[in-house]
């Protein structure tokens, strides 16, 4: 069961992060705290890294 959940999360991590980010974004960039702002931009950075890694893997045939 643990392995199954891990695979689901790993396969959908970008979607999960984007949904969470949109939840923060719905406040129209009026962040209630520094932590919200930091989390928003960290998620944005992580999504970009994950997408870049997937493109590299597809390019290399992995």
DAHUGI-V995516 format. One record per pair of residues at least 4 apart in sequence whose C-alpha atoms are under 6 Angstrom apart, sorted by sequence separation. I is the first residue (numbers start at 0). J is the second residue. D is the distance in Angstrom with one decimal. If there is no record, write none. Layout:
i=[I;I]
j=[J;J]
d=[D;D]
This chain:
i=[6;8;21;24;56;57;30;56;30;20;13]
j=[10;12;25;28;60;61;35;61;36;39;46]
d=[6.0;5.5;6.0;5.8;6.0;5.9;5.9;5.0;5.8;5.7;5.9]
